[in-house]
């Protein structure tokens, strides 16, 4: 299933060199040595290792197995106030158990719930060290990393406890042009990922909206046929947003669903809501494909997935039964994608308790299916064109 074809050996030497430097950095300074599990590894060394691993992997040709998860916590349970994150250790253990079959991990916001207590970041990096030192560990910005009053965040709450995004933006490497604006794109194997920052303005006319359109438009579907959109807050569809009948972040779909349809986004992933839910390929509240387990042919509508059950307390679903919601699960879990080739994709939702698959579907299609015109998914034409 997996094949790695490195362009050169210099990245291996780079990794070894950085590892060596990190082990020497600050040695003998007890105040900066991480002792969460007695290994003597410093948090800063983990940052350098993460950068090296990313450099190593982004220059490889792979049949990628990306894995997507929402909220998690730290290994020692020190932030388990009121049993707030009871599922995080099971999620971490399942990822480590299957690590040989995972090529990249996306953790889409609400990384540690440190809320200003930096020691929680040390605990968390210890918890995920085996993962983040082996494969690229990509993150997105969530409200518990970024939001603070008068800090420039789109929302004015204080969910970050004053972190204002600084720790997340520094701790983990992502290929953003400006990490204070935590949106970025990356190609990995046969996937093109557009990672949005839901804690900054995404509305039409904003700087981020322009980035999102540029990112989606830049996908070369002959090389990366699978186009994935990622954000922390639910900018798409969720049955848990029922109090105001919006089924998503206000203004989210109104601003972005035209782009998802125009550029034929395959799957949009969201966190924030602490459960799992999958929709049909949907556009403007209508299912565009029949069936639940297999989709083929023309790309019409985007499948929206809430995968927020990585570890934190679970969220309830609303009472309204919607036509676009195909599978709901109020339990801890994560999603795994497997691209077999340019025409075949497998989606699996696994529970953290046992690692078994509880929801899945496949997509099969050709490049011509991506090019086919669909409603609101073609360039404007005139009678003379």
C-alpha positions in Angstrom: 0.0 0.0 0.0 2.7 2.5 0.9 5.6 3.5 -1.3 8.2 6.1 -0.5 10.5 7.4 -3.2 13.0 10.0 -1.7 14.5 12.5 -4.0 17.8 12.4 -2.2 19.4 11.3 1.1 20.1 14.9 2.3 16.9 15.0 4.2 17.9 11.9 6.2 21.1 13.6 7.1 19.2 16.8 7.9 17.0 14.9 10.3 19.9 13.2 12.0 21.8 16.5 12.3 18.8 18.3 13.9 18.2 15.4 16.3 21.9 15.6 17.4 21.7 19.4 17.8 18.5 19.1 19.8 19.9 16.7 22.2 22.7 19.1 23.0 20.5 22.2 23.2 20.2 23.6 26.7 21.7 20.5 28.3 22.1 20.8 32.0 19.5 23.5 32.3 16.9 21.9 34.5 14.4 24.7 34.1 13.9 23.9 30.4 14.2 20.1 30.4 10.9 18.3 29.8 10.5 15.6 32.4 6.9 14.5 31.7 7.9 10.9 31.1 11.5 11.0 32.3 13.1 11.0 28.9 14.9 14.3 29.3 13.7 15.6 25.9 13.0 19.3 25.7 9.9 20.7 24.1 12.0 22.9 21.7 13.7 19.8 20.4 10.4 18.4 19.5 9.7 21.4 17.4 12.9 20.9 15.5 12.2 17.2 15.0 8.7 18.0 13.7 10.2 20.5 11.1 12.7 17.9 10.0 10.2 15.2 9.6 7.9 17.5 7.6 10.8 18.4 5.3 11.6 14.7 4.9 8.0 13.7 4.0 7.0 16.6 1.8 9.7 15.5 -0.7 8.3 12.0 -1.0 5.9 10.4 -3.4 3.4 8.4 -1.4 0.1 6.7 -1.5 -1.0 8.9 1.4 -2.9 7.7 4.5 -3.9 11.0 6.1 -5.6 10.9 9.4 -8.0 13.6 10.7 -9.0 14.1 14.3 -10.5 16.9 16.5 -9.9 17.7 20.1 -7.4 15.8 22.3 -5.6 16.2 25.6 -2.4 15.4 27.3 -1.0 12.0 28.4 -0.9 12.4 32.2 -4.5 13.6 32.6 -3.4 16.7 34.5 -6.0 18.8 32.6 -8.8 16.3 33.4 -10.8 18.8 35.5 -14.3 17.5 35.8 -13.3 14.6 33.5 -13.2 17.1 30.7 -11.2 15.0 28.2 -11.9 11.4 29.0 -11.2 10.0 25.5 -7.9 11.5 24.6 -5.6 8.7 25.8 -7.5 6.0 23.8 -7.3 8.2 20.7 -3.6 8.6 21.1 -3.0 4.9 21.7 -5.0 3.9 18.6 -2.9 6.3 16.5 0.3 4.9 17.8 -0.9 1.3 17.3 -1.6 2.0 13.6 1.3 4.4 13.1 3.0 2.3 10.5 -0.1 2.7 8.3 -0.4 6.5 8.8 1.5 9.1 6.6 0.3 12.4 8.0 -2.0 13.6 10.9 -4.2 16.6 10.9 -5.3 17.8 14.3 -7.9 20.5 13.5 -7.9 22.8 16.5 -8.4 22.8 20.3 -5.1 21.1 20.6 -4.6 21.0 24.4 -7.2 23.1 26.2 -4.2 24.6 28.0 -6.1 27.9 28.2 -2.9 29.8 29.2 -1.2 27.1 31.3 1.9 26.4 29.2 2.8 23.3 31.3 -0.2 21.6 29.5 1.6 22.1 26.2 4.6 20.2 27.6 2.3 17.4 28.8 0.6 17.2 25.4 3.8 17.1 23.3 4.9 14.3 25.5 1.6 12.5 24.8 1.9 12.7 21.0 5.7 12.6 20.8 5.8 9.1 19.2 3.4 10.4 16.5 4.8 13.8 15.8 8.4 12.6 15.6 7.4 10.0 13.1 5.0 11.6 10.7 4.0 15.2 9.9 1.6 16.4 12.7 -0.3 19.3 11.1 -2.6 21.5 13.2 -5.3 24.1 12.6 -6.2 27.0 14.8 -9.2 26.6 17.2 -10.9 28.9 19.6 -8.9 27.4 22.6 -5.7 28.4 20.9 -6.6 31.8 19.4 -9.6 33.6 20.8 -9.0 36.5 23.2 -10.7 39.9 23.6 -9.2 42.8 21.5 -6.5 40.5 20.0 -7.6 40.5 16.4 -9.5 37.2 16.6 -12.8 37.0 14.7 -14.6 36.0 18.0 -14.2 38.1 21.1 -14.3 35.4 23.8 -11.4 34.4 26.0 -11.3 30.7 25.2 -7.5 30.8 24.7 -6.8 32.1 28.2 -4.6 34.8 26.8 -2.5 32.6 24.5 -3.8 34.5 21.5 -2.5 31.7 19.2 1.2 32.4 20.0 2.0 28.9 21.5 0.3 26.9 18.8 1.8 29.0 16.1 5.3 28.5 17.5 5.1 24.9 18.8 4.1 23.2 15.5 5.4 24.0 12.1 3.0 24.6 9.2 3.8 26.0 5.8 1.8 29.3 6.4 3.1 32.5 4.8 2.3 34.3 8.1 1.6 32.0 11.0 -0.2 34.8 12.9 -2.7 34.2 10.1 -3.0 30.5 10.5 -4.2 29.4 7.1 -2.2 27.4 4.7 -2.2 24.8 1.9 -0.2 21.6 1.5 0.0 18.8 -1.0 0.7 15.3 0.3 0.7 12.3 -1.9 -2.5 12.5 -4.0 -4.2 15.0 -1.7 -4.4 18.8 -1.8 -5.3 20.3 1.6 -6.7 23.8 2.2 -6.6 24.5 5.9 -8.6 27.5 7.0 -8.4 29.5 10.2 -11.9 29.7 11.5 -10.8 32.2 14.2 -10.1 34.9 11.6 -12.5 36.4 9.2 -13.3 34.1 6.3 -16.2 36.0 4.8 -16.3 37.1 1.2 -13.9 40.0 0.6 -11.7 39.1 3.5 -8.0 38.3 3.1 -8.6 34.7 4.1 -11.5 34.3 1.7 -9.1 35.2 -1.1 -6.6 32.7 0.2 -9.2 29.9 0.3 -10.3 30.5 -3.3 -6.7 30.7 -4.4 -5.9 27.4 -2.6 -8.9 25.6 -4.0 -8.3 26.9 -7.5 -4.6 26.0 -7.4 -5.3 22.2 -7.0 -3.9 20.2 -9.9 -6.5 17.5 -10.0 -4.4 15.4 -12.3 -1.6 15.1 -9.7 -3.7 15.6 -6.5 -7.2 14.5 -7.5 -8.5 14.5 -3.9 -9.3 18.1 -2.7 -9.9 18.5 1.1 -11.0 21.5 3.0 -10.3 21.8 6.8 -11.4 24.2 9.5 -12.0 24.0 13.2 -15.4 25.6 13.6 -18.2 24.1 11.6 -18.4 26.3 8.6 -20.5 23.7 6.9 -23.1 21.4 8.3 -23.7 20.0 11.8 -26.9 18.7 13.5 -25.6 20.0 16.8 -26.1 23.6 15.7 -29.8 23.4 16.3 -30.7 26.3 18.7 -30.8 28.9 16.0 -31.6 26.4 13.2 -28.4 27.4 11.4 -26.8 23.9 11.5 -23.4 25.6 11.3 -21.4 28.7 12.1 -23.5 31.7 11.1 -22.3 33.1 7.7 -20.1 30.0 7.2 -21.9 28.2 4.4 -23.2 31.5 3.0 -19.7 32.6 2.4 -17.9 29.4 1.4 -20.3 26.9 -0.1 -20.1 28.6 -3.5 -16.3 28.0 -3.5 -16.7 24.4 -2.4 -19.1 23.7 -5.3 -17.2 25.7 -7.9 -13.9 23.9 -7.2 -15.5 20.6 -6.5 -14.2 20.0 -3.0 -14.5 16.3 -2.1 -14.6 16.4 1.7 -14.8 19.3 4.2 -13.6 18.4 7.7 -14.5 20.3 10.9 -14.0 19.9 14.7 -15.3 22.2 17.5 -18.4 20.0 18.0 -17.4 17.0 20.1 -19.0 14.2 18.2 -18.9 12.6 14.7 -21.3 13.3 11.8 -21.2 12.7 8.1 -23.4 14.2 5.4 -24.2 13.2 1.9 -22.6 15.2 -0.9 -24.5 18.3 -0.1 -25.0 21.8 -1.7 -27.4 24.4 -0.5 -29.0 22.0 2.0 -29.8 19.4 -0.7 -28.2 16.0 -1.2 -26.7 15.9 -4.6 -26.0 12.1 -4.7 -28.0 9.2 -3.6 -26.5 6.3 -1.6 -24.5 6.2 1.6 -21.5 3.9 1.0 -20.2 4.6 -2.5 -20.0 7.6 -4.8 -18.8 7.6 -8.4 -18.9 9.8 -11.4 -19.3 13.6 -11.5 -18.2 15.5 -8.4 -21.4 17.3 -7.4 -21.7 18.5 -3.8 -19.2 18.2 -0.9 -19.3 15.7 1.9 -19.1 17.4 5.3 -17.6 15.6 8.2 -17.6 16.8 11.9 -14.8 14.8 13.5 -14.6 16.5 16.9 -14.6 13.4 19.2 -10.8 13.1 19.6 -11.0 13.3 23.4 -12.9 16.2 25.0 -16.3 15.9 26.6 -19.0 14.8 24.1 -21.6 17.1 22.5 -25.3 16.2 22.1 -27.1 16.3 18.7 -30.1 18.5 18.2 -33.7 17.2 18.0 -34.1 18.1 14.3 -33.8 15.3 11.8 -32.1 16.6 8.6 -32.2 15.0 5.2 -28.5 15.6 4.6 -27.1 13.8 7.7 -26.2 10.2 7.0 -24.4 9.0 10.1 -24.2 10.4 13.7 -22.2 9.1 16.6 -21.7 10.7 20.0 -18.5 8.9 20.8 -14.8 9.3 20.7 -13.1 8.6 17.4 -11.1 9.8 14.3 -11.1 9.5 10.5 -8.7 7.9 8.2 -8.4 8.5 4.4 -6.7 6.1 2.1 -6.0 7.0 -1.5 -5.4 3.8 -3.4 -4.7 5.6 -6.6 -5.9 8.7 -8.6 -9.4 7.2 -9.0 -10.2 5.4 -5.7 -10.5 6.7 -2.2 -11.5 5.0 1.1 -13.0 6.9 4.0 -13.1 5.3 7.5 -14.4 6.5 10.8 -12.9 4.6 13.7 -13.7 4.6 17.4 -11.0 5.3 19.9 -12.2 2.6 22.2 -11.3 -0.3 19.9 -9.9 1.1 16.6 -12.6 -0.6 14.6 -14.4 1.0 11.7 -18.0 2.1 12.3 -18.7 4.2 9.3 -17.1 4.2 5.8 -17.6 5.0 2.2 -15.6 4.8 -1.1 -15.3 7.2 -4.0 -14.3 6.2 -7.5 -14.1 8.4 -10.5 -11.9 9.6 -13.4 -10.2 13.0 -14.0 -13.0 13.7 -16.6 -15.5 13.5 -13.8 -13.7 16.4 -12.0 -13.9 18.5 -15.2 -17.6 17.8 -15.8 -20.0 20.8 -15.3 -22.4 20.7 -12.4 -24.8 23.2 -11.0 -22.8 26.3 -9.9 -19.7 24.3 -10.7 -18.7 25.6 -14.1 -17.1 28.7 -15.4 -19.6 31.3 -16.7 -20.1 31.1 -20.4 -21.8 33.3 -23.1 -23.6 32.4 -26.3 -20.4 33.2 -28.2 -18.2 30.9 -26.1 
